[in-house]
């Protein structure tokens, strides 16, 4: 017996948005609240780290609240593509990684944000 759960799709998209937002807001907060430590960990300047953290927080809040959802998701994709580029070409981290996360982790967030873009965040958004 197959049960049709498609009427829960918008709720599923909402949960997806909250998960994406949780990861980006907490990561962004770490960048903003500990910029010296985080800048040395990611190999970027302190100012760039603060800007990056602010963008992560803003994008996460937009995705969570459903305000300019598609634009917020595009911004988060840009951040993840930058992370993938750094992992692949600067740190030479493989897809699965070796001692840390590989870039498969970042690619998952690109796909999650693409789902948010393609669905416009689902029905439960503040603005369309």
URQUIUR-V976926 format. One record per residue. N is the residue number from 1. RES is the residue in one small letter. SS is DSSP state (A for helix, B for strand, O for the rest). PSI is psi in radians with two decimals (999 if undefined). NEAR is the number of other ideal C-beta (glycine too) atoms within 8 Angstrom. Layout:
# URQUIUR-V976926
N&RES&SS&PSI&NEAR / N&RES&SS&PSI&NEAR
This chain:
# URQUIUR-V976926
1&x&O&2.18&2 / 2&x&O&2.29&3 / 3&x&O&2.27&4 / 4&x&O&1.93&5 / 5&x&O&0.23&5 / 6&x&A&-0.39&5 / 7&x&A&-0.12&5 / 8&x&A&0.12&7 / 9&x&A&-0.77&8 / 10&x&A&-0.60&9 / 11&x&A&-0.69&9 / 12&x&A&-0.72&9 / 13&x&A&-0.69&14 / 14&x&A&-0.79&10 / 15&x&A&-0.70&8 / 16&x&A&-0.78&11 / 17&x&A&-0.74&15 / 18&x&A&-0.66&9 / 19&x&A&-0.80&9 / 20&x&A&-0.80&17 / 21&x&A&-0.77&12 / 22&x&A&-0.81&9 / 23&x&A&-0.81&10 / 24&x&A&-0.68&15 / 25&x&A&-0.76&13 / 26&x&A&-0.66&8 / 27&x&A&-0.79&10 / 28&x&A&-0.69&16 / 29&x&A&-0.67&10 / 30&x&A&-0.71&10 / 31&x&A&-0.75&15 / 32&x&A&-0.67&10 / 33&x&A&-0.36&6 / 34&x&O&1.01&7 / 35&x&A&-0.60&12 / 36&x&A&-0.83&7 / 37&x&A&-0.85&7 / 38&x&A&-0.65&12 / 39&x&A&-0.64&13 / 40&x&A&-0.56&7 / 41&x&A&-0.64&6 / 42&x&A&-0.07&8 / 43&x&O&0.62&7 / 44&x&O&2.93&7 / 45&x&O&2.81&6 / 46&x&A&-0.75&8 / 47&x&A&-0.79&6 / 48&x&A&-0.69&9 / 49&x&A&-0.69&14 / 50&x&A&-0.75&11 / 51&x&A&-0.77&8 / 52&x&A&-0.81&12 / 53&x&A&-0.71&16 / 54&x&A&-0.72&11 / 55&x&A&-0.69&11 / 56&x&A&-0.75&15 / 57&x&A&-0.83&13 / 58&x&A&-0.79&11 / 59&x&A&-0.73&14 / 60&x&A&-0.75&17 / 61&x&A&-0.72&12 / 62&x&A&-0.77&14 / 63&x&A&-0.76&18 / 64&x&A&-0.82&11 / 65&x&A&-0.33&8 / 66&x&O&0.65&12 / 67&x&O&2.08&10 / 68&x&O&0.81&7 / 69&x&A&-0.82&15 / 70&x&A&-0.71&10 / 71&x&A&-0.75&8 / 72&x&A&-0.74&15 / 73&x&A&-0.66&16 / 74&x&A&-0.75&10 / 75&x&A&-0.71&12 / 76&x&A&-0.61&16 / 77&x&A&-0.74&13 / 78&x&A&-0.73&8 / 79&x&A&-0.77&13 / 80&x&A&-0.64&13 / 81&x&A&-0.63&9 / 82&x&A&-0.71&8 / 83&x&A&-0.72&10 / 84&x&A&-0.78&12 / 85&x&A&-0.79&9 / 86&x&A&-0.79&11 / 87&x&A&-0.71&12 / 88&x&A&-0.84&10 / 89&x&A&-0.34&5 / 90&x&A&-0.89&8 / 91&x&O&-0.20&6 / 92&x&O&0.74&6 / 93&x&O&2.36&11 / 94&x&O&3.07&8 / 95&x&O&-0.80&6 / 96&x&O&-0.23&6 / 97&x&O&3.06&13 / 98&x&O&-0.99&7 / 99&x&O&-0.16&3 / 100&x&O&-3.02&6 / 101&x&O&2.41&8 / 102&x&O&-3.10&12 / 103&x&O&0.02&14 / 104&x&A&-0.58&10 / 105&x&A&-0.83&9 / 106&x&A&-0.66&12 / 107&x&A&-0.59&10 / 108&x&A&-0.71&8 / 109&x&A&-0.55&13 / 110&x&A&-0.83&12 / 111&x&A&-0.71&8 / 112&x&A&-0.74&11 / 113&x&A&-0.57&15 / 114&x&A&-0.70&10 / 115&x&A&-0.73&10 / 116&x&A&-0.74&16 / 117&x&A&-0.85&11 / 118&x&A&-0.46&6 / 119&x&A&0.00&8 / 120&x&O&0.57&9 / 121&x&O&0.06&13 / 122&x&O&-2.94&13 / 123&x&O&-0.50&4 / 124&x&O&1.24&9 / 125&x&O&2.76&12 / 126&x&O&-0.60&5 / 127&x&O&2.53&7 / 128&x&O&999&3
